[in-house]
Amino acid sequence: MQRRKSRTNSMKYMLAGGSVVAAVGLLADPRSLLPPPAPTRAVCQEVVQSTAILSREQLSRFLSVPERSSKAQVRQVMKEPYCQLPPVDVRSGVSSRREAYPLAFDTQTWLIVLYEGDEYVGYTFSFRH
């Protein structure tokens, strides 16, 4: 009998605690506890080619260029970028340059290409919606 009473009390406390957690979750905005997201809007440091856009075909060909290829190989596919973005340090002690290309089929989305020296090292997309 004592054991049954102990289980009943344990269940009551567990349900009460769960109810409190649920109430806090409903009343508080949990996103406010997280750090704000990094801005998605890349800021051009220098406009290189103001009319540059990247077609679907160019994007498709670019995605087949292997990482660690030369910048010249990337430029054969994509030509001049719309702009240069500020340099970033992706790895400790290595400054990387970034170039931005708006997509012709969605100008609010940009392809950002990353170079270390004259070597292509990666890409990402910037969604500017």
N, C-alpha and C positions, 0 to 999 in steps of 0.2 A: 504494500500500500504506500509506504514511504517513497519507494522508487517511482511509482506511477505519479505521485504528486510532484516529485522532483522533475520528471519529464514534462509535465503539464506546465510548471513554472518556467522551465527552460524554453519551451515553445512560445509562451506568452512574451518572454523577453526578446526572443528572436524576431517574432512578428512585430513587436513594438519598435525594435531597432530598425527593421526593414522599412516600416512605415515612416519613420523619421527620415531615413535616407531618401526614400521616394519623395517625401514632401519637400525636402531641401532641393532635390533634383528638379522638381516642378516649379519651385519658387525662384531658384537662382539660375542664372545663365552660366552653364559650365564653360562656355567659350571664353568668358571673362577671366577664367583661371589660367588659360593658355596664353603664351606670348603671341602678339599680333603676327600675322603672316608677313613674309617678306614682300615688298611691293613687286607686282608683276610687270609694272610698266617700266621697261628699260629706257633709260635716258641716253639719247645720242650725245656723244662727245663731239663728233664731227660728221657732218653729212658728206658722203663721198659721191653718191649718184642718186639725186633726188627722184629720178624716175624708175629706179630699180625695183622690180618685183620678181617673185619666183613662181614660175608656172608649175603645174602638177608634174609635167614631164621632167623639168629640171630637178624638182624635189625628189622624184623617183630615182633619177640618175645619181643625185647626190647621196641618197641613202645607201647606194651600192659602193660608194667610195670607202675603202677601209681606213680605219683610224691609223694614225701615224703616217698617212700619205703626205705628200708635199702640198703646200698651199697652192702651188701652180696647178696641181691636179684638180683641186677643188675649184679653182677659178676657171678651168676649162669647162666645167659643168655650169657654174653659176655666175660667172663674170663678176663685175664690181658690186659690192654691197650697197645697200641704202645708206648705212652709216656705221661708224666705229663706236663701240661702247667703251666706257672707262675700263682700264685694265683691272683684273682681279687676281688675287693669289689663291689658286686652287690647291696647290701643294706648297708646303713650306719652302720659302726662298725662291719660288719660280713664279714670275709674273706672266700672266696669260692675257692675250688680246682677244677681243670679241668683235664679231661683225654681225650686223642684223640685216635680214632680208624679209620684207613683208610678203605674205603669200598672195598671189594674184587672185585666188579663189576665196580668200578670207583675209582681207587686209587688216583685220583686227588681230590676226595671229601672225607672229613673226618667228622665223627660224633664226636662232642665235648660234653662230659657229665659233668654236673656241680653238685658238692656236697658241702653241708654245713655240716661240721663234717662228720658223717657217714650216712648222709641222702641225697638221690638223690633229686635234686630240679629242674632239667630241662636239656635241650639239645639244640644244634644248629648244623648247618652244616657249614663247612669251605670249600669253593670252591677254589682250589689252581691252577686253570687254568691260 
